[in-house]
Amino acid sequence: MTTGSTATRRPPVRMIDIEADRIADLAVGIAQRLPQMSTLLLEETSRAELHSAANIPPDVVVMNAVVEFVDEANGQSRTVQLVYPCDADIDAGRISILTPVGAGLIGLRQGQSISWPDREGNERRLSIVRVAPPASTG
């Protein structure tokens, strides 16, 4: 399945295998309500290089990582934590994987950029400045 030239210009992404499965399940679950977001997430999970949690590079945006990025359209820098929908709280800086920004950030490494559609369908270029891996819960 091809979706045009945008997918071919996207940088390589890496994901933790169990997170990719959970994200794909979420994408399938929102297919009726948010078909574009569902398609984008399914494309990203299907093209991702999968790693175990122990072997994912520390500068990759994974779930619960804190990421600083620049929106190239306005030069604005933001620092957010990428979370599952149940943990999202925009006022606390926790953005859902089911938002356009969240879906665009997953799997990128520090220094990478991606052109990604916003809520209105306009392409935005997001550039990763810094990634802090999730805090250990053990």
C-alpha positions as CSV (number, residue, x, y, z in Angstrom):
1,M,0.0,0.0,0.0
2,T,1.4,3.4,-0.9
3,T,0.2,6.7,0.3
4,G,2.1,9.0,-2.0
5,S,5.6,10.4,-1.9
6,T,5.4,11.7,1.7
7,A,6.0,8.2,3.2
8,T,9.1,7.7,1.1
9,R,10.7,11.0,2.4
10,R,10.1,10.1,6.0
11,P,13.3,9.3,8.0
12,P,13.8,5.8,9.4
13,V,12.1,5.1,12.7
14,R,12.8,2.7,15.6
15,M,10.3,1.4,18.1
16,I,10.2,-1.0,21.0
17,D,8.4,-4.1,19.8
18,I,5.7,-4.3,22.5
19,E,5.1,-0.5,22.1
20,A,4.7,-0.8,18.4
21,D,2.1,-3.6,18.9
22,R,0.2,-1.5,21.4
23,I,0.3,1.6,19.2
24,A,-1.0,-0.5,16.2
25,D,-3.8,-1.7,18.4
26,L,-4.7,1.9,19.3
27,A,-4.6,2.9,15.7
28,V,-7.0,0.1,14.7
29,G,-9.3,1.1,17.5
30,I,-9.5,4.7,16.3
31,A,-9.9,3.9,12.6
32,Q,-13.6,4.8,12.4
33,R,-13.3,8.0,14.5
34,L,-9.9,9.3,13.2
35,P,-9.1,7.5,10.0
36,Q,-6.1,9.7,9.0
37,M,-4.4,9.4,12.4
38,S,-5.1,5.6,12.3
39,T,-3.5,5.3,8.9
40,L,-0.4,7.4,9.8
41,L,0.2,5.4,13.0
42,L,-0.2,2.1,11.2
43,E,2.3,3.2,8.5
44,E,4.8,4.2,11.1
45,T,4.6,1.0,13.1
46,S,4.8,-1.1,10.0
47,R,7.9,0.6,8.7
48,A,9.7,0.8,12.0
49,E,12.8,-1.1,12.9
50,L,11.8,-3.0,16.0
51,H,14.0,-3.4,19.1
52,S,13.5,-4.9,22.5
53,A,13.2,-2.3,25.3
54,A,16.7,-3.2,26.5
55,N,18.2,-2.6,23.0
56,I,16.5,0.6,21.9
57,P,19.1,3.4,21.5
58,P,18.6,6.0,24.3
59,D,18.2,8.9,21.9
60,V,15.0,7.4,20.3
61,V,11.6,8.8,21.1
62,V,9.7,6.0,22.8
63,M,6.6,6.0,24.9
64,N,7.0,8.1,28.1
65,A,10.2,9.7,26.8
66,V,10.7,13.4,27.2
67,V,11.4,15.1,23.9
68,E,12.4,18.6,23.0
69,F,11.6,19.5,19.4
70,V,11.3,22.5,17.2
71,D,8.4,23.2,14.9
72,E,10.2,24.6,11.9
73,A,7.1,26.5,10.7
74,N,7.3,29.0,13.6
75,G,10.7,28.2,15.2
76,Q,9.0,27.4,18.4
77,S,10.7,24.9,20.7
78,R,8.6,22.6,22.9
79,T,9.4,19.9,25.5
80,V,6.8,17.3,26.0
81,Q,6.4,13.7,27.3
82,L,4.9,11.3,24.8
83,V,2.3,9.2,26.5
84,Y,-0.7,6.9,25.9
85,P,-4.1,8.6,25.7
86,C,-5.1,7.7,29.3
87,D,-2.0,9.6,30.6
88,A,-2.3,12.7,28.4
89,D,-2.5,16.1,30.0
90,I,-1.5,18.9,27.7
91,D,-1.3,21.4,30.6
92,A,1.3,19.1,32.2
93,G,3.2,18.7,29.0
94,R,2.1,15.1,28.4
95,I,0.9,14.6,24.8
96,S,-0.9,11.6,23.5
97,I,0.5,9.3,20.8
98,L,-3.0,9.8,19.2
99,T,-2.3,13.5,18.4
100,P,-0.6,14.6,15.2
101,V,2.5,15.8,17.0
102,G,2.7,12.6,19.2
103,A,2.4,10.3,16.1
104,G,5.0,12.3,14.3
105,L,7.6,12.1,17.1
106,I,7.4,8.4,17.9
107,G,10.5,6.5,16.7
108,L,12.6,9.5,15.7
109,R,16.1,10.0,17.0
110,Q,17.8,13.1,18.3
111,G,18.8,15.2,15.3
112,Q,16.2,13.8,12.9
113,S,13.4,15.8,11.3
114,I,10.1,14.8,9.8
115,S,7.4,16.5,7.7
116,W,4.1,15.6,9.3
117,P,0.5,16.8,8.9
118,D,-1.0,18.9,11.6
119,R,-4.7,18.7,12.7
120,E,-5.7,20.9,9.7
121,G,-3.7,18.7,7.2
122,N,-0.9,21.2,6.7
123,E,2.6,19.7,6.6
124,R,4.8,20.8,9.5
125,R,8.5,20.0,9.9
126,L,9.4,18.8,13.4
127,S,13.1,18.5,14.4
128,I,14.2,16.6,17.4
129,V,16.6,18.6,19.6
130,R,16.9,16.3,22.6
131,V,15.5,13.0,23.9
132,A,15.4,11.9,27.5
133,P,14.5,8.2,27.9
134,P,11.7,7.3,30.2
135,A,12.6,7.1,33.9
136,S,13.2,3.6,35.0
137,T,10.3,2.1,37.0
138,G,12.3,-0.8,38.5
